[in-house]
Amino acid sequence: MTRREIRDNAFKLVFEQLLRDDDVNELYDIAEEIEEINVNDDVKKIVEGTIENREELDGIISAYSKSRSISRISKLNLAILRIALFESIHDDKTPVNVAISEAVNLAEIYAYPEDISFINGVLGAFSRDSKKEENKDA
């Protein structure tokens, strides 16, 4: 499975969890039954990390979402944003610019056109501030 396929499968599971609020293991079982979502260790790492770090990720989203409160962000966009932020912060193999690019790619496939710019704006602002922090620390 490519990294993009891993991310796409993880997105579907994170989004499904937002809709159903099911236990993650139950989602894995359902995915296995329907055979449309491939679940491997890499997918589980993103799904479980995103769910476990939800409060931290939502805090970041709230800080950078100037136009919408977290409760007004669609669950689809929230899933995309959470995954991108999780990968940016907690996955050393994924640079921030790659996480943003992949989030925009997911948005282009699944979201409305206006959501693409919203997602890009939130993640872009996060990225700019992250770079400022890195420069301060250096």
N, C-alpha and C positions, 0 to 999 in steps of 0.2 A: 504494500500500500504506500502511495506517495504521501508526503507531508500534507499536501493539500487535501487528499482523500481522508487522512486521519482527522484533520481539522473539520472537514465537512461532516463526517460522522459524529464527531464530538459535539459540533454545533447542534445537530439534530437531536441528540440526547439531552443536551443542556436545555434546549428550547422545550422539548417534551416534558422535562422535569418542571420547568416553570409553569406549564399548562396543567399538569396533572398533580404535581407535588408528591409524586411517588418516590419510594425508596429507590436509590440508584441501581441496586441489584435487580429489582423488579424491572426496571427499564432495560437492563442488559438482557434479562430473560425474554422480554417482549421483542427486543431487537433480534435475538437469535431465532425466535419463532417466525417472525415475518421475513427474515433473511434479506431485508433491504438496507440494513445498517450493519456494517462490519464493526465488530468490537474486538480490539486487541489491547495489549498493555499500554500502547501509546495513546489510544483513544481514552482508555480509563484514566490515565494520568491527567489528561486535560479536563475531562468531565469531573472527576473527583476533586482535582485542584481548584477548579472554577467554583464548584459548589462549596467546598470547605472554606474558601477565601471570599465568599459572597459579600460579607459585611465590609471588608477592606475595599473590594472592587467597587461596590456601590457607593462607598464614601468618595472614592476618586471620581466616579461618574458624576456624582452630585456636585462635586467641586468644579468640574469642567463643563457641565451642561448649563449653559447660561439661559437657554430658552425653555427648558422643560425640567420639571421636578422628576425625581426618580419614579414616582408613582404614575407619571404621565408618559413615560417612555414605553413604547410597545415591547411586549415580551420578546419578540423577535429581535429587535434592536438591542435590547438588554442582553440577550444571549450572545450576540456578536460582540458587543462592547466588553462584556465580562471575559470572554475567551481571549480577546486581543490583549486586554490588560493583564490577565493571568499570565499569558505567555511572555509579555514584555517584562513583567516583574519577577516571575518565578521560574522561567525556563531560560537558562543561560545560553542555550543553543539558538534562541530566536531573538534576533535584534529587534528593537522597537519599530524600525521602519518596515521590517518584514511583517511583523504582527499587524501593523496598520494597513499595509498593502493587502494582506490576506483578509482582513476584516472588510475592507472596501470590496474585495472580490466576492465575499459571501453576501454582502449587501446588494451588489449588482445582480446576484442570482436570485435572492429571496426577498429583498425589501423593495419599497417604493423608491423612485428616483430622489425624492426630497430627503429620504432617510440616509441615502449615501453621503450627502454633504454633511448632514448632522453627525453621523458616525465619524467621518473623516475630521470634522471640526473638533469634536471632543477628544479624539485620539491625537490629533495634531497638537492641540494645546497641551495635553499631557506630555507629549514627546518634547516639545520646546522647553517646558519647565524641567523635565528630567535632564535634558542636556545642560541647562543652567546649573542644576544641582551638581552634576558630574564635574563641570568646570570649576565650581566653587571648591569641591573636594580635592581637585587635582593640584 
